[in-house]
Amino acid sequence: MKLFQNLFDATRPAVTTGKLKGLYPLHNALETMFFVPNHNSHSGAHVRDAIDMKRTMITVIFALVPALLFGMFNAGYQHYKALGLLIQGDLLTQFFTLSNFMFGALKIVPMITVTYIAGLAIEIYFAYRNKHAVNEGFLVSGILIPLIMPIDIPLWMVAVSTAFAVLFGKEVFGGTGMNVLNPALTARAFAFFAYPTYMSGDKIWVNTTPEQGAQIVDGYSGATALGQLATSGQTNYSAWDAFWGFVPGSIGETSTFAILLGAGFLIYIGVGSWKIMLSTVLGGLTMGLIFNSAADSMEPGALQNYMSLPYYQHLMFGGFAFGAVFMATDPVSAAHTERGKWIYGFLVGLLSILIRVFNPAYPEGVMLAILLMNVFAPLIDHYVVQANISKRLKRLKLQQS
């Protein structure tokens, strides 16, 4: 690392005071990818702390690693399962193979690369335009965006969705720390509404590109568990399949177990809000229980199928767990007050299941629920603060009287 430090030290004068001054944002972005920023406060009130934005972002990336690695194995597993090319043996032997991992990596790594190129190019441009250092906020978004996309979405769509999210989800509000909406979910929402055939249906979740000597298994469907439930009233996947992640779906959203590992790490480090995670789960369970109690009175159909799904299984199917852990807890777009976090998370969980059940054509209600609550998070915080002020004023009046 000493070699890189010497290189950055030698080139820093050229980009700070020399002819290459316009390249300072790029130089700073590269340097802070390797080393802790050495910027110090010189005036005003400031707090000394062992963690900064970059450490926070890297911590979230570490928490995403289990879901990312599992997604690579699952992409290959679903591919070879569709082609009937799985090796002989039990499920774990069939799943954790080098061929599965390499297939998934060759699909997912280019998506991550394209996301970072598209997003950071815009970030660096705005840093140069506004004459400030490149913010670290996109470090996490660059991983999150591919993890919530289908495996077969074209790379150019990933790039366009990323560019839209950075431009209209962040920069128009002032950049990192100022955005109202979660950038990763903004990218997914744009892709869903702009390219619906590549974001919904049975064919997008599993790569079925034929290989030599292979053919698609007769009657094979790449539909997710929720998709099967909407069309046939039953699913081929058990709750345990969904918990461990041996199901089709977005790259990083299939394994509840891998997501829980990331959640535990975030809570232990103190980066993720356990209040938002827990309240989101409670909101989802509450709405699931309400629908279970009303399912018997409904006519048969997609609506009744979803209402009959055991309330706890809503937490394992689809992107609910991923959204609760990595999306709803976004420190910028979520609620900030302690009581507001409980309200915000509970409504995210409640609305996620509500949208999922009443709109079977789009069972991933967690995305719309989080984006909707992102908009209302400042309002929730406002009323929590106002309620606290009113309470203190009443207490003051009682003491004065």
Secondary structure, DSSP 8 states (H G I E B T S, - for coil): -HHHHHHHHHHHHHHHTSTTGGGHHHHHHHHHHHS-------SS-----S--HHHHHHHHHHHHHHHHHHHHHHHHHHHHHHHT---SS-HHHHHS-HHHHHHHHHHHHHHHHHHHHHHHHHHHHHHHHHT----STHHHHHHHHHHTS-TT--HHHHHHHHHHHHHHHTGGGTSTTT-SS-HHHHHHHHHHHHSGGGTSSSSSSS-----TT----TT-----HHHHHHHHS--S--HHHHHHT-S-SSTTTS-HHHHHHHHHHHHHHT-S-HHHHHHHHHHHHHHHHHHHHHGGGS-SSHHHHHHHS-GGGGGTSTTHHHIIIIITT-TTTS--SHHHHHHHHHHHHHHHHHHHHH-TTS--HHHHHHHHHHHHHHHHHHHHHHHHHHHHHHHHHHHH-
